């Protein structure tokens, strides 16, 4: 969730009955996230979990250049010059029994998306939330593996344009970093279909 730009935005949109579950493993960043949630008067709609999402349940080191900057580049996979912190890691498959099924998942895990999807294979076999996801990677084979997995689950992949969505046929060749994913069987398909160009 980082410091909560999207968390606060989504919390303002879900209505009184809606909830946002925000994951932020870095302790200093999580403190800023909670502060922003409070400043935006959305504490009653947001649950913050101080953990990362990956393919295992346990503890791992997260790497960043400067923890106090709450940078959006902290990564469990990419070792960086600077600081590191031990954080709790969980998987979507493990959490699917205790958290409500989401309508939308936002994923920005700085190169750890392949592991996230491995740890969510059972979840995605049973549920089909829409996704906003950063899917770029320096390794094209990892990008291809993730794309094949997503398409195997029935997801259609789109690039964001200014006021529309454009179908993406190959993530590795796309210039976009962030993508929108939805299954045509989604209850929201009719809304999304109207945005396609």
Secondary structure, 3 states (H helix, E strand, C coil): CCCCHHHHHHHHHCCCCCCEEEECCCHHHHHHHHHHHHHCCCHHHEEEECCEECCCCEEEEEEECCHHHCCCCCECCCCCCCEEEEEEEECHHHHCCCCCCCCEEEECCCCCHHHHHHCCHHHHHHCCCEEEEECCCCCHHHHHHHHHHHHHCCEEEEEECCCCEEECCCCCCCCCCEEEEEECCCCCHHHHHCCEC
